[in-house]
Amino acid sequence: MFDLENHGPDTFVGEGPQYPWGGLYGGQIVAQALRAAAATVDEDLQVHSLRAYFIRRGDHNEPVRYEVDRIRNGRSFSTRRVVARQAIGAILNCEASFQRNRANVDVQFEPIPAGVPQPSDLTSDQWTPSFDRRIAPAVDDGGSVHHRAWMKVSSPLGDDDLVHCCWLAYLSDDLPTDCVVRAYRRLAGADWEPEFAASLDHTIWFHGRPRVDRWHLFDFTCSVLVGGRGLSIGNVFDIDGLHIATVAQEVLLRGSFPVTSIHQQD
């Protein structure tokens, strides 16, 4: 999935399959961009964050060219910018930061949510053989509605930390749009459907070492709706309850929307 061909200095080429909705999957482009960025930093540096902007929809019939800009090499941090291109132009712009690990205090303040059914108690709802997904019942905490799912990659991945981080980036693009759609339906009614949906940007902060060939819980909420955009923020926990990552994505939705229902909700 994330094998890239070297096409010259700091330039890599990758491909992707067609997905049920047509075109390329945004999470795959983010993951391949991360793989390209990591190929230009020292091996003892580990990714701790990335920020990507989705610019155009990718074409699955065409390879993707990843051009890496070595913005900074520091003693503790290195920063890279990656532009993913196809014939139409840039389809993604991604910046990734890598850190040389040093011994320090690790503290987790966000616990894994209580009462979430285990994956074995839920039904598989996967849309690709690459990974399994078990959606948990939505939970309304009196404010936001939590959209939750357990996910894991179908095949063993070995011990390469970067491969697991790339797969986490891939998986993290699966739930945000559904989460924002649920927030709109809370106001407009359960039958509301968007006429158009697109991811605008995507951010990940890595807090631990993911092992995504084991179950991880993705817990997303939509924190705000404005200008046709919804901001979805999620926490990722491993099966043992360790807070592995935090994800944020802004999603654009278009469609007829009854403004009066917002006033009624207020």
QUIRANOR-V276992 format. One record per backbone hydrogen bond with DSSP energy under -0.5 kcal/mol. CO is the residue of the C=O (numbers start at 1). NH is the residue of the N-H. E is the energy in kcal/mol with one decimal. If there is no record, write none. Layout:
co = {CO	CO}
nh = {NH	NH}
e = {E	E}
//
This chain:
co = {5	5	8	10	11	12	13	14	19	23	25	25	26	27	28	29	30	31	32	33	34	35	37	38	42	44	46	48	49	50	51	52	53	53	58	58	59	64	64	65	65	66	66	67	68	69	69	72	76	77	78	79	79	80	81	82	82	83	83	84	84	85	86	89	91	91	92	93	94	95	96	97	97	98	99	99	105	107	109	113	118	119	123	128	130	132	133	134	136	139	139	144	144	144	145	146	146	147	148	149	150	151	152	157	159	160	161	162	163	164	165	166	167	168	170	171	175	176	177	178	179	180	181	182	183	184	184	185	189	196	198	200	201	202	203	204	205	205	208	211	212	215	216	216	217	217	218	218	219	220	221	221	224	226	228	229	230	230	231	231	232	233	234	235	236	236	237	238	242	242	244	244	245	246	247	248	249	250	250	251	251	252	254	254	257	258	258	259	259	260	261	262}
nh = {7	13	11	68	7	66	5	64	22	19	28	29	30	31	32	33	34	35	36	37	38	39	40	41	45	101	99	206	97	204	95	202	55	93	24	60	62	14	66	67	85	12	68	83	70	71	81	79	100	74	98	71	72	96	69	84	94	67	85	91	92	65	89	86	55	56	84	53	82	51	80	48	49	78	46	101	107	109	111	116	121	122	135	131	154	152	125	150	148	141	146	141	143	146	147	139	148	220	136	218	134	216	132	160	161	164	165	166	167	168	169	170	171	172	173	174	179	180	181	182	183	184	185	186	187	187	188	189	192	254	252	54	250	52	248	50	207	246	210	214	153	239	151	218	219	237	149	220	235	147	223	233	231	229	253	226	232	251	223	224	249	221	247	219	244	245	217	241	238	244	207	208	236	205	234	203	232	200	201	230	253	198	195	196	259	261	262	262	263	264	265	266}
e = {-0.5	-2.2	-1.8	-2.8	-2.8	-3.9	-2.8	-3.3	-2.5	-1.2	-1.0	-1.4	-2.3	-2.2	-2.6	-2.2	-2.3	-2.2	-2.3	-2.4	-2.6	-1.2	-1.7	-1.3	-1.7	-0.7	-3.1	-2.1	-2.5	-2.2	-2.7	-2.7	-0.6	-2.0	-1.1	-0.6	-1.5	-2.4	-0.5	-0.6	-3.0	-2.4	-0.5	-2.3	-0.5	-1.6	-2.2	-2.2	-2.9	-2.5	-2.9	-0.7	-1.8	-2.5	-3.4	-0.5	-3.0	-2.4	-0.5	-3.2	-1.3	-2.7	-1.8	-2.3	-2.3	-1.1	-2.7	-3.0	-3.5	-2.6	-2.6	-2.6	-1.3	-2.1	-2.7	-0.7	-0.5	-0.6	-0.7	-0.6	-2.0	-1.8	-0.6	-1.0	-2.6	-1.8	-3.2	-2.7	-0.5	-0.7	-3.3	-1.8	-0.6	-0.5	-0.5	-1.5	-0.6	-2.7	-2.0	-3.0	-2.8	-2.0	-2.7	-0.6	-0.7	-1.7	-2.3	-2.7	-2.3	-2.3	-2.3	-2.1	-2.8	-2.4	-1.1	-2.0	-2.2	-2.1	-2.5	-2.3	-1.5	-2.0	-2.4	-1.5	-0.7	-1.2	-3.1	-2.0	-1.7	-2.5	-3.3	-2.0	-1.2	-3.1	-2.4	-2.1	-0.5	-2.1	-0.9	-1.8	-3.7	-1.0	-2.6	-0.5	-0.6	-2.4	-1.8	-0.6	-2.1	-3.3	-0.6	-2.9	-2.2	-2.1	-2.8	-2.9	-0.6	-2.8	-2.4	-0.7	-2.7	-2.3	-3.0	-2.6	-2.5	-1.4	-2.8	-2.3	-2.2	-0.9	-3.3	-1.8	-2.8	-2.6	-3.2	-2.9	-3.2	-3.0	-1.1	-2.7	-0.5	-2.2	-2.7	-1.6	-0.9	-1.2	-0.6	-1.1	-1.5	-2.3	-2.1	-2.3}
//
